[in-house]
Amino acid sequence: MLMQVPAVAQSDNSDLAKQLANPVANLISVPFQGNYDSGYGSADGEKYLINVQPVMPMRLNDDWNLISRTILPLVHQNDINGNSGTDTGIGDTVQSFFFSPVKPTESGLIWGVGPALLLPTASESSLGVDQWGAGPTAVGLFADGPWTYGMLTNHIWGADEGSAASATNASFFQPFINYTTPNAWTFALNTESTYNWTAEQWSVPVNGIVSKLTSIGDQKISVGAGVRYWVDSPDAGPDGWGARLILTFLFPK
């Protein structure tokens, strides 16, 4: 019996890693996602970005969950707009709420829909758009053995107010596919593509991430690293290769 304990713990970690790949899983998690990109504009500017992304599921009744997903960016950037100098602070927050059925459909589809809100929390005008915004968001995915695949999307319209040149009008698409091994390694591939309808421009980074779920004492954590490549971006946007590091704290119920 004692020889089975590591195998049981390994299985539990693998199950948690699969849940972590599900944006609407009934799992409290707090990811810290660090990103580095360069090639911005004429001065080859660079940006360091840490997205703090707490996920908080709430049980509404026997049939429905409400999942809160927050993205709060912490930014350090240099010469993003020509020789614009260095800016450090908080960017705009995107707050999403997903109403999701507790059980998948008969076909195995896991889904959620709800509102996405753009909150003008930027500490400096260069770090945000100075607009309130809102729109719909949705996610759909399948969990098939070691595979988890699907897409998360939203569209946000912003108010034509504040310091931004025009109101935000942008669609976000995140198709993803993850493979999780029995010993809780996860190999993930996704894009985080945005289409700016006002400027008629795409931003398309492709990300490849490898992560491992483990424990420090009683605390479950996932540690990951990977690279991204900008397939397309605006003229003043990032170019070439970037990097990503992820540290996620999990709080299973």
ZIZIWO-V471618 format. One record per pair of residues at least 6 apart in sequence whose ideal C-beta (glycine too) atoms are under 7 Angstrom apart, sorted by sequence separation. I is the first residue (numbers start at 1). GAP is how many residues later the second one is. D is the distance in whole Angstrom. If there is no record, write none. Layout:
i	gap	d
I	GAP	D
I	GAP	D
//
This chain:
i	gap	d
19	6	4
38	6	7
40	6	7
59	6	6
60	6	5
79	6	7
104	6	5
122	6	3
160	6	7
180	6	5
233	6	6
20	7	7
40	7	7
58	7	7
141	7	6
142	7	6
160	7	4
179	7	7
195	7	5
213	7	7
214	7	6
19	8	5
38	8	4
57	8	5
58	8	5
78	8	5
120	8	6
122	8	7
141	8	6
142	8	6
159	8	6
178	8	6
179	8	5
230	8	5
20	9	6
37	9	7
141	9	3
158	9	5
178	9	7
193	9	7
194	9	5
213	9	5
230	9	6
37	10	5
57	10	5
77	10	5
120	10	5
140	10	5
157	10	7
158	10	3
178	10	5
193	10	7
212	10	7
230	10	6
100	11	7
120	11	6
139	11	7
140	11	6
157	11	7
193	11	5
211	11	5
212	11	6
36	12	6
55	12	7
56	12	4
76	12	5
100	12	3
120	12	6
156	12	6
157	12	6
176	12	7
177	12	5
211	12	6
229	12	6
75	13	7
99	13	6
118	13	7
139	13	4
191	13	6
192	13	6
211	13	3
35	14	4
55	14	5
75	14	6
98	14	3
99	14	6
118	14	6
156	14	6
176	14	4
191	14	7
210	14	6
227	14	6
228	14	4
98	15	7
99	15	5
118	15	3
138	15	6
175	15	6
191	15	5
192	15	7
209	15	5
210	15	7
227	15	7
34	16	5
53	16	7
54	16	5
74	16	6
75	16	5
98	16	5
118	16	7
137	16	7
155	16	5
174	16	6
175	16	6
210	16	6
227	16	6
228	16	6
33	17	7
53	17	6
73	17	7
97	17	4
117	17	5
137	17	4
174	17	7
190	17	5
209	17	4
32	18	6
33	18	4
53	18	5
72	18	7
73	18	4
96	18	7
97	18	6
116	18	7
136	18	7
154	18	5
174	18	5
208	18	5
226	18	5
115	19	6
116	19	6
135	19	6
136	19	6
153	19	6
189	19	5
207	19	6
208	19	6
225	19	7
32	20	6
33	20	6
51	20	5
52	20	5
96	20	5
116	20	7
135	20	4
153	20	5
173	20	5
225	20	5
72	21	5
115	21	7
116	21	4
135	21	4
153	21	7
188	21	4
207	21	4
31	22	5
51	22	5
52	22	7
71	22	7
94	22	6
95	22	5
115	22	7
134	22	7
135	22	5
151	22	7
152	22	4
172	22	5
206	22	6
224	22	4
70	23	7
71	23	5
114	23	6
133	23	5
134	23	7
151	23	6
171	23	7
187	23	6
205	23	5
206	23	5
30	24	5
49	24	6
50	24	4
94	24	6
95	24	6
133	24	6
151	24	4
170	24	6
171	24	5
205	24	7
223	24	6
70	25	5
113	25	5
133	25	4
151	25	7
170	25	7
185	25	7
186	25	5
205	25	5
206	25	6
29	26	5
49	26	5
92	26	6
93	26	4
112	26	7
132	26	7
133	26	7
150	26	7
170	26	5
204	26	7
221	26	7
222	26	4
28	27	7
69	27	5
92	27	6
112	27	5
131	27	4
132	27	5
149	27	7
170	27	7
185	27	5
204	27	4
221	27	6
28	28	6
47	28	7
48	28	4
92	28	6
93	28	5
111	28	7
131	28	5
149	28	4
169	28	4
184	28	6
204	28	4
221	28	6
222	28	7
28	29	7
68	29	6
92	29	6
111	29	5
129	29	6
169	29	5
184	29	4
203	29	7
221	29	7
27	30	7
47	30	4
92	30	5
131	30	6
148	30	4
202	30	5
203	30	5
219	30	7
220	30	4
26	31	5
66	31	6
67	31	4
90	31	6
91	31	5
109	31	6
110	31	5
131	31	5
203	31	7
45	32	7
46	32	6
90	32	6
130	32	3
147	32	6
166	32	5
220	32	7
45	33	6
47	33	6
66	33	6
67	33	6
90	33	5
109	33	6
110	33	7
130	33	4
131	33	5
146	33	5
201	33	5
45	34	4
89	34	3
108	34	5
130	34	6
146	34	5
203	34	6
45	35	4
64	35	6
65	35	5
89	35	5
129	35	4
133	35	5
146	35	7
199	35	7
209	35	6
211	35	6
43	36	4
91	36	5
92	36	4
131	36	7
64	37	6
65	37	6
87	37	6
90	37	7
91	37	5
92	37	6
131	37	6
205	37	7
207	37	6
209	37	7
63	38	6
64	38	7
89	38	5
116	38	4
118	38	5
125	38	5
26	39	6
41	39	7
43	39	5
63	39	6
87	39	5
98	39	7
129	39	6
40	40	5
41	40	6
42	40	5
43	40	5
62	40	7
87	40	6
116	40	6
118	40	6
41	41	6
96	41	5
98	41	6
120	42	7
24	43	5
67	45	6
23	46	7
118	50	6
75	52	5
96	58	7
24	74	5
24	76	4
24	86	6
22	88	6
24	88	4
24	115	6
23	116	5
22	119	6
22	121	7
18	125	6
22	126	6
21	127	4
23	129	6
18	130	6
81	155	7
21	157	4
21	159	7
18	162	5
17	163	5
21	165	6
14	166	6
17	167	5
14	168	5
14	169	7
17	169	5
14	170	5
13	171	4
10	172	6
10	173	5
10	174	7
41	195	4
17	196	4
40	196	6
16	197	6
40	197	7
40	198	6
39	199	5
13	200	5
38	200	6
39	200	3
13	201	7
37	201	4
39	201	5
20	202	6
38	202	7
16	204	6
17	205	7
37	205	4
36	206	6
35	207	6
36	207	5
35	209	5
34	210	7
33	211	7
34	211	4
33	213	5
31	215	6
32	215	5
31	217	4
30	218	7
29	219	6
30	219	5
29	220	7
29	221	5
29	222	7
27	223	7
28	223	4
27	225	6
26	227	7
20	228	7
20	230	7
16	234	6
16	236	6
//
